Amino acid sequence: MEEYTALRAFADSWGLLLLFIFFVGVILWVFRPGATRQYRDTANIPFRHDDKPAQSEEART
């Protein structure tokens, strides 16, 4: 039963702090300067061959 209490205390304090720091890190990574161009390019993938189907070589890459 003591192991459960110790793990519970860790999860309530340091575990919460660790997950909060991870969350802030993810938010900073997503909204970092320069990421807009990469996200815009990724969002436009379905529209790259809007006027014609992709050739066999282009479809593999």
N, C-alpha and C positions, 0 to 999 in steps of 0.2 A: 504494500500500500504506500510505502514511502517513496518508491520510484514514481508512482503515478503523481504524487503530490509535487515532487521535484520537477517532473516534466510539465506538469500543469503550470507551475510557477514560471518556468522558462518560457513556455508558450505565451503566457499572459504578459511578459515583460520583453525579453530579448527577441523572442520570436515575432512579436508584433512590431517591434522596432525594425527588425531585419526585413520583414515584408513591406513595411512602409518605405524604407529606403529603396527597395527594389521597385516599388510602384513609382516613386519619384524619378528614379533612373529611367524607367520605361517612358514616362511622360517627357522627360528631357530629350531622350533619344528620338522620339517621334516628332517633336517640335523643334529639332535642331535646325540651325541655319543651313540652307542648301538641300534640305530633304524634299522641298516642294517639287523641284524638278524631277527627282526620282519617282515620287508618288504620282506626279502628273503623267510621266512616261508609262508607269505601270497601269494606271487607270485607262490609258488609251490603247492598250494591247488589243482589245476586241475590234477596234476601228482601224487598225493598220492596213488591212486589206479590204476596206469597205467597197472599193470600186471593182475589184477583181479577186478571184480566189488566189490563195498563196500557191506558188510553184512548189514542186516537191522538195527542192533544196531549202526553201524558206520555211516550209512546214516543219522540217526536222530541227531547226535551230530555235 
